[in-house]
């Protein structure tokens, strides 16, 4: 029974986790907009979500982070998120004198879009929980 409930919530749980990690990457890009030689980073959300749903355990060679205070964190070694999702570097539309690839217009747009999709995911989970509570209580 618990396994079925877990499976029912798994998609939105995975999506929200990836959205939160992507939001951290985008915030890091914005924070480093004036840092010389900083390379803007992002993830391919669709393939990351497919990968997260395909596996239940971290891939080989990636330690499971069971607490946010553990070392490692986002972008471990600059190559992967804690769940094994590869971190990609954004290709700049126009070069800069200091070799920084952050385009603030792109970053702000991506940040706002990701935040909106995160809020939509929260609404979907709330609706799922309300539906399950109604089924458990046998009412409307």
SETI-396681 format. One line per 8 residues: their letters; for each residue x, y, z of C-alpha. Coordinates in pm, 1 decimal, always signed. Layout:
N
a> X/Y/Z; ... .
END
This chain:
140
xxxxxxxx> +0.0/+0.0/+0.0; +275.3/+245.8/+96.6; +463.7/+153.8/-221.3; +164.9/+254.6/-433.8; +131.9/+586.5/-250.7; +503.5/+648.2/-295.9; +480.7/+571.7/-667.7; +179.0/+802.3/-696.3 .
xxxxxxxx> +379.6/+1096.1/-558.2; +716.7/+1007.5/-713.6; +690.1/+1209.7/-1034.5; +607.2/+1539.3/-864.1; +862.0/+1475.3/-588.3; +1135.7/+1420.5/-847.7; +1027.8/+1721.7/-1052.5; +1024.4/+1951.4/-748.8 .
xxxxxxxx> +1366.1/+1832.1/-634.4; +1515.9/+1900.6/-976.4; +1342.9/+2239.1/-998.4; +1491.6/+2336.8/-660.8; +1840.8/+2232.4/-769.6; +1801.2/+2417.0/-1099.9; +1687.9/+2728.5/-911.8; +2010.7/+2716.8/-710.3 .
xxxxxxxx> +2216.5/+2693.4/-1029.4; +2032.6/+2987.5/-1186.9; +2068.8/+3193.9/-868.3; +2441.2/+3116.8/-869.7; +2463.3/+3239.1/-1229.3; +2290.8/+3565.6/-1136.8; +2511.4/+3611.6/-829.8; +2824.6/+3566.1/-1042.0 .
xxxxxxxx> +2719.4/+3795.0/-1327.6; +3020.5/+4022.1/-1264.4; +3275.9/+3750.3/-1184.6; +3550.4/+3732.8/-1449.7; +3576.6/+3397.9/-1631.7; +3256.5/+3263.6/-1469.7; +3072.0/+3019.0/-1695.2; +2690.1/+3016.0/-1670.4 .
xxxxxxxx> +2557.4/+2669.0/-1580.8; +2223.5/+2495.7/-1620.3; +2073.9/+2148.5/-1660.0; +1864.8/+1984.7/-1931.0; +1552.6/+1949.8/-1718.0; +1365.1/+1700.9/-1939.3; +1650.1/+1449.4/-1957.9; +1732.2/+1501.9/-1588.5 .
xxxxxxxx> +1372.6/+1420.4/-1492.8; +1371.9/+1110.3/-1712.9; +1695.5/+998.3/-1548.1; +1560.7/+1064.6/-1199.1; +1246.7/+862.1/-1269.3; +1445.5/+577.2/-1425.9; +1655.8/+519.9/-1116.1; +1568.9/+507.2/-752.4 .
xxxxxxxx> +1924.2/+503.3/-620.0; +2212.5/+738.1/-705.2; +2427.5/+622.5/-998.0; +2750.5/+436.7/-927.9; +3023.4/+661.4/-794.4; +2785.3/+926.0/-655.4; +2733.0/+925.3/-281.5; +2378.2/+965.4/-151.7 .
xxxxxxxx> +2333.1/+1299.9/+22.0; +2095.0/+1223.3/+308.2; +2112.8/+1567.8/+467.7; +2147.4/+1911.5/+305.5; +2427.3/+1996.0/+550.6; +2649.2/+1718.8/+412.7; +2951.9/+1814.5/+206.9; +2929.7/+1790.6/-168.5 .
xxxxxxxx> +2619.8/+1988.4/-243.0; +2517.6/+2131.7/-574.1; +2751.8/+2101.6/-868.1; +2994.8/+1865.7/-698.8; +3326.2/+1899.1/-885.9; +3136.8/+2129.0/-1123.2; +3019.9/+1832.0/-1329.1; +2715.2/+1675.9/-1161.3 .
xxxxxxxx> +2427.2/+1752.9/-926.1; +2404.1/+1526.1/-619.2; +2155.7/+1299.8/-802.9; +2399.6/+1243.4/-1092.4; +2246.8/+1495.2/-1335.4; +2519.7/+1650.7/-1551.0; +2562.3/+2026.7/-1518.2; +2592.8/+2191.7/-1858.6 .
xxxxxxxx> +2753.7/+2522.5/-1949.8; +2537.7/+2777.5/-2128.0; +2664.5/+2892.4/-2468.0; +2686.3/+3272.8/-2472.1; +2498.1/+3465.5/-2740.2; +2761.6/+3736.8/-2728.7; +3110.2/+3721.8/-2584.1; +3230.6/+3953.2/-2308.5 .
xxxxxxxx> +3566.1/+4115.1/-2239.4; +3608.0/+3929.7/-1907.7; +3503.3/+3587.4/-2049.2; +3191.8/+3576.8/-1828.9; +2907.8/+3392.3/-2007.8; +2618.5/+3510.0/-1785.3; +2348.6/+3692.9/-1983.5; +2129.4/+3856.1/-1718.8 .
xxxxxxxx> +1822.2/+3869.7/-1944.7; +1842.6/+3496.0/-2011.0; +1912.6/+3415.3/-1645.7; +1624.3/+3627.3/-1513.4; +1385.0/+3471.4/-1765.3; +1497.2/+3117.3/-1682.0; +1481.6/+3192.7/-1308.5; +1124.8/+3328.7/-1330.1 .
xxxxxxxx> +1010.2/+3041.4/-1554.3; +1158.6/+2780.5/-1321.6; +1003.9/+2948.1/-1014.9; +661.4/+2951.4/-1181.0; +690.0/+2583.8/-1272.9; +800.6/+2503.3/-916.7; +488.6/+2675.3/-779.1; +274.4/+2480.4/-1026.9 .
xxxxxxxx> +434.5/+2158.1/-902.3; +353.8/+2251.8/-542.7; -9.7/+2311.8/-645.8; -23.1/+1970.1/-814.4; +111.8/+1795.0/-505.6; -138.2/+1979.9/-283.9; -418.4/+1867.1/-513.0; -292.4/+1506.2/-502.0 .
xxxxxxxx> -279.5/+1513.8/-123.0; -631.1/+1661.8/-101.1; -755.1/+1387.4/-333.8; -591.3/+1115.7/-124.6; -730.7/+1264.3/+197.3; -1080.4/+1272.3/+45.3; -1044.4/+906.4/-58.0; -916.8/+805.2/+286.0 .
xxxx> -1191.8/+991.2/+465.1; -1451.0/+859.8/+222.0; -1599.7/+1200.8/+158.1; -1603.3/+1471.5/-99.2 .
END
